[in-house]
Amino acid sequence: MDKYVINGGCRLTGEVTISGAKNAAVAIVPATILADSPCLIENIPDISDVKAVTRILEEMGAGIRYLDRHTLEVDPRPIDTDTVSAECARRIRGSYYFIGALLGRCRSAVVPMPGGCNLGVRPIDQHLKGFAALGCEYSLDNGMISVKAENDLHGANVYMDVVTVGATMNIILASVKARGLTIIENAAREPHIVDLANFLNTLGADVRGAGTDTIKIHGVQKLRGATYSIIPDQIEAGTYMVAAAATGGDVTVKNVTPKHLESISAKLVEMGVTVEEGDDSVRVVCDKPLKKCNIKTMPHPGFPTDMQPQITTLLSIARGTSMVSEGIFESNRFKYVDELLRMGAQITVDGKVAIVEGVDHLKGAPIRALDLRAGAAMVIAGLAAEGVTQVEDVQYIERGYENIVEKLVGLGADIYRSQKPEQALDKIG
């Protein structure tokens, strides 16, 4: 089993370039099937989740061609099915975006229940509520979701009972070619929702208000192919910012949108970290002891749940007692705490709240990446710890982080990937 072996204690310095946003790419790539001619997607992140989505398109008959590592051409014209196979779809959460995209193209979709990381109950009831409002009927059978509109999809008012990113994006996908006006109220406002809307508008859609809590979609009859570049990954950027702080480093994080990082930057500053914003970069400098702070994850523009494990790891070596409240997912989001405890952290979890007593340092240990963001947190812990840390199950990390080992080595980290346990033991010995 592959693992990362980290010799902790190295101060991260230098520059790191952020890749395209995973959470945007896993919706934009399926959205290409709404077009009637090829689409060219630039700044595609080279990660396993995007490869899985691309593989699904290929299995459906789409023409797939990589012009280079980060530029993908999709020709949706050969697609002649409304069904997504189970094997690839169950590996990723974002497979449900094929429902909205297929409804827009075919007026019907048969897609497996989504997979991805186990972060507790993540129902799709708001997705189905939106599809029903657009004129669809649905059924769940043997792990497959079947959604169909007997007649054309029609615009509707959809009020989201809870703020949900996935449902907001899926209803946008389903409604861009529906007859009339669709209004989504209490919509999520994350940057990748804006990116999806901008992509669809580039194809000829009429989506307005993305980034606010009310989104209006005027349906159009057809969408054309186009060239589009995906936004930088907010969470990858935040992860390197926290890694810099955890190692007392000085890192410039390039190819970012600083406004997308404001909630992360604000908490780092509260902890005593210096954050300097440029036009498309942030510089993170930590040259004094970290201070405690309290964090609650919330929908955008609040602190992102996808940064909660990383910031909790940082708080574990800050002075004083901090409280982290999870406002999005269930308590499964704190599964990783047991791994930090192996390294000497002092954290107590009660439901959706973690009390973090800062310690002087963490100690290297064998630990596991239990999900994507928890895995990133384990890497940060290993970088900050004394001694050697081995992080297993790194396939979770590589779902969302492109070339993480190479990027960290470029910043001065002592980290490498080991494919055989004996290799790691030989190097440690």
N, C-alpha and C positions, 0 to 999 in steps of 0.2 A: 504494500500500500504506500502510495506516495506521501511524503511529508515535507514540511519545511523545517530545517534545522537552523536555529538562530543563536548566535553567540551575542548575548545582550551587552548593553553598556556603551555602545557606539553612539556618539552624538551625530544626528543627521544634519547635514549641511549641503547647500547647493540649490539646484533647480530641478523641478519635476514637472513634466507636461501631462495634463489631464486628458483623458480620452473622451469620446462621445458618451452621452448619457444612456446608460442601460435602460432606465425606465421609460425613456422616450423611444429608443430603438425597438424595444419589444412590442410597441404599439404601431410605430410608423412602418416597420417592415410588413406586418400583416395588412396595413392600410393600403399598400400598393395595389392590392387586388381590386380596389375600387376604380382604378384607372383603366382607360381603354387603350393605353399604349405604354411603352416601357418607362420606368422611373429610375433615376440615378440618385442613390443615397450616399452622401459623403459623410466623413467623420463617423463611420460605423465603428463601434468598439469591437475589438477582437476578443470576444469572451464567449463562453460556452452557451449562455442563454440565447444570444443572438444567433449563434450557429444552429441551435435547436429550432428556432423560429424559421430560419432560412431553409433548414432541412424539411420542415413541414410544407413550406411553399413548393419546394422542389418535388416532394412526393405528390402534391396536388397537381403537378404538371407545369408549374411556372418555369420560365426560363431564368436561370440564375447564373450570373457571371460576376466574378470579382475582378475589377480592373486593377486594383492593388489591394493591399491588406485592409484598407479602411474605406474603400469605395465599392459599393455594391450596385449592380444593375439588375433590376427585376422586370421581366416581361410577363405580365399577368394574363396575356391574351390566350395562351393555351389551356388555362385552367378550365376544367369541365366537370368539376365536382363541388358539392356543398359539404363534403365530409372530411374531417381531420382524423387521421389515424391515432390510435391511443399511445403507441410506443414513445414517440417524441413529445407529444402534448403533455403527458403526465409528469414529465420531468420539470416543467416550468409553470409558474403561476400565470405568466402572460399569455398562455395559450388561449385564454378566454377571449382575447381580442379578436380572434378569428370568428367568433360568433357575430359580433357587430359588423365586421368587415364583410362576411359572407351574406348577412342579411341585406346589406347595402347592395351587394352584387347580384345575389341569386334569390333574395326574399326567403331563403331558408338556410339553416345551418345545423349540422350534426357534429358536435365537438365533445371530447371527453371532459369529465370534471377536471379542473386544473390541478397541477401538482405544485412543485416548488418547496420552499422551506416550511417546516412545521412550526408555525408561530401561534398556534391556537386556532380557534374558530374564525374563519374568514368567509362568511356566507356570500352567495351571489344573488341573494333575494332582491337587492336593489337593481341589479342588472336586469333580472327577469321582470321586475315591476316596470322598468323603462321600456323593455321590448313589448310588453303587453299593451302599454299605453300607445305604442306606435302601430298597433293592430296585429300583433303576433300572438300565437298560441304556443305553449311549450310543454314539454314533458321530460321527466328524468327516468331513465331506464337502463339498468346494468352499467351504471357509471357514465352514461352518455347523456348529454343535454341536446334535445331536439327542439329547435325553435323555427316556426314557419309562419309566414303571412299568407293567407289564402288569396288576398287581393294585394294591391300595392300598399307599401308602408305609407302612413300618413302622419303629418306633424301632430304634436300633442304637447300639453303642459305636463312636465314631469317634476315632481317635488321629491328630492332625496331625503329620506327619513334620517339618514346620517350622512355626514360628509365622507364620501368614498371616492378615491382616485380612480380605481378600476371601473366602477360603474359609470362615472362621469365620462371617461374616455370611450367606453363601449357604446354608450347611448349616442355620443357624438358620431361615432363610426356608423352606427345603424341609421342615423337620421339625415346624413348629408345628402342622400339621394331620395329621401322621402318626399311625398307631396306636401307642400305647405310649410308652416312654421313650427319648429319645435323649440320649446323654452325649458331649459333645465334650471331649476331653482335649488338653492342650497348646494350648488356645485362645488367640487374641490377646486383649489386654485394653484396647485403645484406647477413649477416651471415646465415639467414635461407635458402637462395638459396644454399649455400655451404652445409648446413646440408641435404637438400633434395638430392643433388647430391651424398653426401657420403652415404646416406641411399640406394639409388638406386644402387650405386657401390657395396655395401655390398650384394645386391641381385644378382649381376652378371652383372649389366649394365656397360657401358663404357662411362662415362661422364667426360670430361676433361675441365679445365679452369674455373670452377665455382669460383666466387670471383673475376674474371676479366671481362672485357667488351666483351670478345669473348669466347663463350662456344662451344665445339665440342662434338657431341654425335654420336658415332658409334653404329648403331643399332645392337641388339642381338636378337636371336630367342626366348629365354625363360629366365625368372627370377625365382630364387628359393627363398624360405622363409629364414629368418635370424633373428638374434637378434640385436637390435640397440637401443642406448640411445640418446635421444634428447638433444640438447644443452640447456644451461640456457637461460632464457628470458632476453634479453638485455633491453627491455623497462620496465619490472617489476623492474629490478635492478636500472635503471635510475630514476624511480619514487621514490623508497626508498631513493636514494641518494639526490634527490631534497627535499623530506620530511625532511630528516635530516638537510639539510641546512636551510629550512624554519623555523625550530623550534630551531635553535641554538644548534643542537644536536651533538652527537658523536656516529656514527653507523658504524658497520662493516657489509658490505653486502657480504654474503658468497655464494659459488657455482656460480661464475660468470667467464666469460672470459674477463679479463681487457681490452684486445685489442679491443673488441667489444664496449667498453664504452668510448673510447678515445675522441670522439667528445663531449660527455656529460661532461666528466671529465675536458676537456680543458675549457669549458665555466664556470663551477663551480669555477675552479681555477681563471679564469679571474674576477669573482665576489668576490674573496677574501676568498673562501672556501679552506680548506686543503683537498687534496685527496691523500691518500697513497695506492699504489698498492701492492698487494701480488701475490702469484702464482695463486690463484683462489678466490681472495677476493679484495675488496676495502674498505678502511676506510675513512669515510667522517666526518670532524670535522669543525664546524662553531662556532668560538668564537669571531668574530668581525663583525661590520656592513657590510652588503652586498653592493657591488658596482654595478653600472649600467653596461650593456654591450649590444651589438647588436647581433642579431641572425638571420640567414636565414636558413630555412630548405632546405635540398638538398638530392638527392639520396646518399646512402652509398658510401664513408665513411664520407659524410657530416653530419650535425646535423639532426637527424631523425624527420620527421614530427610527429611521434607518441609521441614525447616528447615535442612538441611545447606548448600545453596547460599547462603542468606542469611547464615548465621553465618560461612561461609568468606569471603564478601565483607567482613564486618566485621573478621575476623582479618587481612585483607590490609592494613589500615591500623592494626593494633595494633603495639606495640613488641615486637620479638623474633620468635622462630621458633615457630610452632604446627604441630601435626599433626592432620589431620582424616582419620578412618578411616570408610569407608562399610561398615556392617554389614548392610545390607538389600539394596540393588540392586547391579548390576554397575558396572563403571567408567564406563558411559555416564552415570552421575549426575554425573560431572565434566566433561561436554562443555563446559559454560559457561566453564571456566577459560580457554580460548583467548580468549574475549571480554574477560575481566578483564585478560589479558595485554596486550590492545590499549590498555588504560587505564593501563598502567604497573605492574600488580601483578607480584609475583615469587612464582610458585607452580609447583611441580614435582609432577607426578602420576606415580605408579608403581602401576599397577593400581588397587586400591581405597583407596589412601592418597595424600593430598595434603600436601606440605610447604609451608607458607606463611611466607615471609619478609616481615614487615611493612614497608611503605614509608611515607614521610611523608604522601603524598597520592596520590590517583588523578587522572588527567587525562581530561577529557571526550573522547569518541570516538564514531563510529558503531558500534553493536553490535546484536546480535540476541537476542531471547528464543527460546531453543532448546526450552524446554518451560515448563510452568506455573511451577514453583518457581524454575527458573533465570531466568525472566523477571522474577520478583519481585526476585531478587538483582541483576539488571541495573538495575532501577529504584533500588534502594538504592545501588548503585555510582554511578549518575548523580547522585543527591541529594548524595552525599558528595564528588564529584569537583570539581576546579577546571575551569571552562569549561562548554561545552555538550555534552551527550550526547544522541544520537538512538537510541532503542530501537525496532527494527523487529520485525515479527511479533507485535504485541501481542495478537493473538487468543488466543495461548496464555495470556497473563496473565489475560485476561478470562474464561477457563474457571473461575477460582476466586476472583477478587477483584472484589467489587462496588464500582463507582464509585471505583476506586482513584485516578484523577486528581482527582476532586472532594474526596475525603477528604484527600489530600495537600495540595491547595491550601488546604483549611481549616486545615491545620497550618502554613501559611506557605511551602510549597514553591513554586518557580517551575517549573511543569510544565504542559504542555498537549498535547492530542492533535491531530496534524496528519494530514489525509486526503490531501494532495497534497505531493509532495516540494518543489515550488516554494514552497509556503506556508511550510514550515519554513526554507528557505534565505532567503526574504525577511525573516523575523523575525530570523534570526541575523545577517543582514547589516545 
